[in-house]
Amino acid sequence: MQTMYQTMNDVELAAAIDDLEARVAEVKARELKLDMARGKPSPEQVAISRPMLDLLSADSDLTDGGVDCSNYGCFEGIPSARALAGEFLGVDPSQTLVLGSSSLLIEHDSVAMCWLKGTCGHAPWSEFSAAHDGARVKFLCPAPGYDRHFGITEDLGIENVPVRMTENGPDMDEVERLVAADEGIKGIWCVPKYSNPTGDTYSDETVRRLTSMKTAAPDFRIFWDNAYCVHDLYDEGDELLNVFDAAREAGNEDRVIAFASTSKITFPGAGVGFVAASPVVIKEIAHHLQAGLISADKLNQLRHVRFLPDLDAVRAHMRRHAEFMRPRFECVDAKLHEGLDGTGCATWTHPRGGYFVSFDGPEGSAKRVGALCREMGVTLTPAGATWPYGEDPHDTNIRIAPSYPSVEDLSSALEVLVLAVKLVSAQLALEERA
Amino acid sequence: MQTMYQTMNDVELAAAIDDLEARVAEVKARELKLDMARGKPSPEQVAISRPMLDLLSADSDLTDGGVDCSNYGCFEGIPSARALAGEFLGVDPSQTLVLGSSSLLIEHDSVAMCWLKGTCGHAPWSEFSAAHDGARVKFLCPAPGYDRHFGITEDLGIENVPVRMTENGPDMDEVERLVAADEGIKGIWCVPKYSNPTGDTYSDETVRRLTSMKTAAPDFRIFWDNAYCVHDLYDEGDELLNVFDAAREAGNEDRVIAFASTSKITFPGAGVGFVAASPVVIKEIAHHLQAGLISADKLNQLRHVRFLPDLDAVRAHMRRHAEFMRPRFECVDAKLHEGLDGTGCATWTHPRGGYFVSFDGPEGSAKRVGALCREMGVTLTPAGATWPYGEDPHDTNIRIAPSYPSVEDLSSALEVLVLAVKLVSAQLALEERA
């Protein structure tokens, strides 16, 4: 598709650039300081969880199902929290572990387990290369995707291989072709519901194909980070197929390791993280983690289950979160339509949940748009961050994080983004002619 | 030294065994159920920290030094908690990280960092073997020592090498000889104050020799788990030299990685863990951990610093803990004296702090004493647990954990232990004659 700037004649284009540059200069003079980089809720939104802090006090009963939450023990997590984790992730509570505040850490340690020790009797992934003429262990990374996932595998020396993210999840034709052909591909990173950053949810067909596809690696694992499983903006949320049911039906029960946390439900960074897997694999993970952990913070687990005793309570709480998030997402969509409709300069996603909007400008524009926004006082997630190694092959993608600023600030920031996209698009059109 | 049973004639010995067996039968009939296995405080002792749970409520200020503790960010820990960690570990706060509830996990991840990535520009420890004709990476393990430390290195495939623990710390002649000769020895596990399980504290000379000794490995690391740094039983506690000062004076600042936590100060398993190291090494550790962690639970950090704002507050709180611990330690000592003085059957330590008493019976007795105690309804830490791979070479050592039972139950449990030690000693004397 052509941008409106590409269709202008030279005189029109020069005039358009002059006009846009003048508007950029005006914005710079306003010395804005706005942030759309951070996937974190606003202080007002976080505050809705403050009543949780009143639920444990000096004279509280600190037991749960007979477990003393104030002393060592119960490595696997307290009974009520495992029941909640089972509801979150769609498995029996016995297939869950409830741990500390960071699901990212559990993800890291689960990959590290496979790397250092192997899984289900297979050789450690760290030994694959030496046994296969230096071939590297690889992970599929649906892109645009979550930079911290890609960081975990990169950190362990695993090669990140981007695959195209679609409205229905990763491009499954590509995924199936790759995993069938290469025994070195040991896993895939997935944010299956309201994916980071596109906000798209995997279709039932995608879930079935992921869990049933033939993989050259017998120890292929799906790292299923269901971070936004209850983060609907509307009463009618996206529906995600139960991945464990699908995997079991396909005879690949051990293939899935799933994660979630309450970080964006109660307090970011001070929530409770969960992991779920098949009975065999969850036992492996527990054994691996027990080398470094006597038991996690059970008082915080207790505080959480007293605040959110079941999934119904969680959903009621999430409806309150949605009241903060919905106007922000709607502001993003409205401002982008208002500023960019008919320009041919951009496409963006229309999530019904999660934390992000994925925005694509013309080829070669994203880094320049980010830099220009920064000059105008608006911070965006660094361009490229949504791709493995920070390398967006077409330099188009920008992750918009609307949750933190006020709607007013967000509105101003989006006007800046629109202006930057237009100027960079116009400049690109001019440079093409040179 | 001979036991009294070895000095008896055959008739006397047979009579003694008859008498002891009759007493064992009487105890079994009582169907006791007592536990001296667990290094955890009693529920009454834990309860002294309950007022901490009142300090954060729905209307609290949730900031510390300008940091919003209720949202993501501040990976390194909140300012007040880093100040406290600096006091605990004897370094500038900038050389600390305050993380989640488990210092054991930080220890695990610090060793894992060296294993996977190396430290200070040296090759990863995991590559040592291939580069040195299959020679293994080894760790020195002062024994008797802490089984979970040994478990971390064992888990990573590192070879644990026991070195003799003395009243002044590890046998430094042996340590110096070993580390000077073997480049594969990459570290040593230390619990320098009120060591687990002997309760002994490293002498100044030991600290100086550890930090100044010549090591064949240029990347040798001391893992300094100062778990009991404030856990004095008496107002006059043992004094431990500042290991970072000693290391700096010796020009080996990067050699030390130190740990502590509030697990046995506030709530076991729900405290706050710290790590400290040289500026260079703490930066490495932070970088390594950031692959798997956005930020730790800062609300729990805030709750802790509001309860224990500085080391004076910690010491006042620890004096209250000592009121629970002191009578238990004194009961252990009194009952062992009462039951075993003059028998030649045992020696034990006399800690002035920490959580354990280390007990040694005759050679070849510990496993049998443990089994016999179990038959009489008393659970001890499994014999051998205090040695790498659970292999106590002389099968003499038993770790006594007096903190959990009431003084009354503890007294009964020690009578059982004394009886078991006597019967096993008598049986061993008889078997020698066969």
HADDOCK unambig.tbl for C-alpha pairs under 7 A between the chains (distance, minus, plus):
assign (segid A and resid 40 and name CA) (segid B and resid 72 and name CA) 6.89 0.50 0.50
assign (segid A and resid 50 and name CA) (segid B and resid 58 and name CA) 4.54 0.50 0.50
assign (segid A and resid 51 and name CA) (segid B and resid 58 and name CA) 4.91 0.50 0.50
assign (segid A and resid 53 and name CA) (segid B and resid 56 and name CA) 6.23 0.50 0.50
assign (segid A and resid 53 and name CA) (segid B and resid 57 and name CA) 4.76 0.50 0.50
assign (segid A and resid 53 and name CA) (segid B and resid 58 and name CA) 5.48 0.50 0.50
assign (segid A and resid 54 and name CA) (segid B and resid 57 and name CA) 4.94 0.50 0.50
assign (segid A and resid 54 and name CA) (segid B and resid 58 and name CA) 5.92 0.50 0.50
assign (segid A and resid 56 and name CA) (segid B and resid 53 and name CA) 6.22 0.50 0.50
assign (segid A and resid 57 and name CA) (segid B and resid 53 and name CA) 4.75 0.50 0.50
assign (segid A and resid 57 and name CA) (segid B and resid 54 and name CA) 4.94 0.50 0.50
assign (segid A and resid 58 and name CA) (segid B and resid 50 and name CA) 4.54 0.50 0.50
assign (segid A and resid 58 and name CA) (segid B and resid 51 and name CA) 4.93 0.50 0.50
assign (segid A and resid 58 and name CA) (segid B and resid 53 and name CA) 5.48 0.50 0.50
assign (segid A and resid 58 and name CA) (segid B and resid 54 and name CA) 5.93 0.50 0.50
assign (segid A and resid 70 and name CA) (segid B and resid 267 and name CA) 5.58 0.50 0.50
assign (segid A and resid 70 and name CA) (segid B and resid 268 and name CA) 6.53 0.50 0.50
assign (segid A and resid 71 and name CA) (segid B and resid 267 and name CA) 6.11 0.50 0.50
assign (segid A and resid 71 and name CA) (segid B and resid 268 and name CA) 4.74 0.50 0.50
assign (segid A and resid 71 and name CA) (segid B and resid 269 and name CA) 6.27 0.50 0.50
assign (segid A and resid 72 and name CA) (segid B and resid 40 and name CA) 6.90 0.50 0.50
assign (segid A and resid 72 and name CA) (segid B and resid 268 and name CA) 5.28 0.50 0.50
assign (segid A and resid 72 and name CA) (segid B and resid 269 and name CA) 5.29 0.50 0.50
assign (segid A and resid 101 and name CA) (segid B and resid 296 and name CA) 6.84 0.50 0.50
assign (segid A and resid 101 and name CA) (segid B and resid 297 and name CA) 6.30 0.50 0.50
assign (segid A and resid 102 and name CA) (segid B and resid 293 and name CA) 6.63 0.50 0.50
assign (segid A and resid 104 and name CA) (segid B and resid 292 and name CA) 5.46 0.50 0.50
assign (segid A and resid 104 and name CA) (segid B and resid 293 and name CA) 6.10 0.50 0.50
assign (segid A and resid 105 and name CA) (segid B and resid 292 and name CA) 4.51 0.50 0.50
assign (segid A and resid 105 and name CA) (segid B and resid 293 and name CA) 5.62 0.50 0.50
assign (segid A and resid 108 and name CA) (segid B and resid 292 and name CA) 5.40 0.50 0.50
assign (segid A and resid 151 and name CA) (segid B and resid 291 and name CA) 6.17 0.50 0.50
assign (segid A and resid 152 and name CA) (segid B and resid 291 and name CA) 5.60 0.50 0.50
assign (segid A and resid 152 and name CA) (segid B and resid 292 and name CA) 6.59 0.50 0.50
assign (segid A and resid 155 and name CA) (segid B and resid 291 and name CA) 6.79 0.50 0.50
assign (segid A and resid 267 and name CA) (segid B and resid 70 and name CA) 5.59 0.50 0.50
assign (segid A and resid 267 and name CA) (segid B and resid 71 and name CA) 6.10 0.50 0.50
assign (segid A and resid 268 and name CA) (segid B and resid 70 and name CA) 6.54 0.50 0.50
assign (segid A and resid 268 and name CA) (segid B and resid 71 and name CA) 4.74 0.50 0.50
assign (segid A and resid 268 and name CA) (segid B and resid 72 and name CA) 5.26 0.50 0.50
assign (segid A and resid 269 and name CA) (segid B and resid 71 and name CA) 6.29 0.50 0.50
assign (segid A and resid 269 and name CA) (segid B and resid 72 and name CA) 5.30 0.50 0.50
assign (segid A and resid 269 and name CA) (segid B and resid 295 and name CA) 5.68 0.50 0.50
assign (segid A and resid 269 and name CA) (segid B and resid 296 and name CA) 5.76 0.50 0.50
assign (segid A and resid 269 and name CA) (segid B and resid 297 and name CA) 5.46 0.50 0.50
assign (segid A and resid 270 and name CA) (segid B and resid 296 and name CA) 6.82 0.50 0.50
assign (segid A and resid 270 and name CA) (segid B and resid 297 and name CA) 4.26 0.50 0.50
assign (segid A and resid 270 and name CA) (segid B and resid 298 and name CA) 6.55 0.50 0.50
assign (segid A and resid 270 and name CA) (segid B and resid 299 and name CA) 6.48 0.50 0.50
assign (segid A and resid 291 and name CA) (segid B and resid 151 and name CA) 6.18 0.50 0.50
assign (segid A and resid 291 and name CA) (segid B and resid 152 and name CA) 5.60 0.50 0.50
assign (segid A and resid 291 and name CA) (segid B and resid 155 and name CA) 6.78 0.50 0.50
assign (segid A and resid 292 and name CA) (segid B and resid 104 and name CA) 5.44 0.50 0.50
assign (segid A and resid 292 and name CA) (segid B and resid 105 and name CA) 4.49 0.50 0.50
assign (segid A and resid 292 and name CA) (segid B and resid 108 and name CA) 5.39 0.50 0.50
assign (segid A and resid 292 and name CA) (segid B and resid 152 and name CA) 6.59 0.50 0.50
assign (segid A and resid 293 and name CA) (segid B and resid 102 and name CA) 6.62 0.50 0.50
assign (segid A and resid 293 and name CA) (segid B and resid 104 and name CA) 6.10 0.50 0.50
assign (segid A and resid 293 and name CA) (segid B and resid 105 and name CA) 5.61 0.50 0.50
assign (segid A and resid 295 and name CA) (segid B and resid 269 and name CA) 5.71 0.50 0.50
assign (segid A and resid 296 and name CA) (segid B and resid 101 and name CA) 6.84 0.50 0.50
assign (segid A and resid 296 and name CA) (segid B and resid 269 and name CA) 5.78 0.50 0.50
assign (segid A and resid 296 and name CA) (segid B and resid 270 and name CA) 6.81 0.50 0.50
assign (segid A and resid 297 and name CA) (segid B and resid 101 and name CA) 6.30 0.50 0.50
assign (segid A and resid 297 and name CA) (segid B and resid 269 and name CA) 5.48 0.50 0.50
assign (segid A and resid 297 and name CA) (segid B and resid 270 and name CA) 4.25 0.50 0.50
assign (segid A and resid 298 and name CA) (segid B and resid 270 and name CA) 6.54 0.50 0.50
assign (segid A and resid 299 and name CA) (segid B and resid 270 and name CA) 6.47 0.50 0.50
